[in-house]
Amino acid sequence: MGSYQIIQLVNTAFNVLVWLIIGRCILSFIPHNPYQPVIKFIYDVTEPIMGPFRRIIPAAGAVDFSPIIAVLAVSLVQKIVIDLLAAFL
């Protein structure tokens, strides 16, 4: 596997994570079964990222800003990791 392919794979993994966070936000607006396997997967993958932000940033009324901060943080880490991979591969 070439260095470009590794960078693309890592970049895709980060992009999927961002979309899972967005999907979790959308799920919060619709009734769903949290034990359904796909939904449980989304919660299991995103909770380790969103949980700490939810504890740090209190909800402002009915608005939870933790997904926005989580997406920004994941995007920042993505840029750093991709830049490091590009420099060392």
Residue pairs with C-beta under 8 A, 6 or more apart in sequence:
1 9
3 85
3 86
3 89
6 85
6 89
7 82
7 85
7 86
7 89
10 81
10 82
10 85
11 78
11 82
14 74
14 75
14 77
14 78
14 81
14 82
15 78
17 45
17 46
17 49
17 74
18 71
18 74
18 75
20 42
20 45
20 46
21 46
21 49
21 50
21 67
21 70
21 71
21 74
22 67
22 71
23 42
24 42
24 43
24 46
24 50
24 67
25 67
27 39
27 42
28 64
32 39
33 39
34 40
34 43
46 70
49 70
49 73
49 74
50 66
50 67
50 70
53 66
53 69
53 70
53 73
54 64
54 66
57 65
57 66
57 69
59 65
59 66
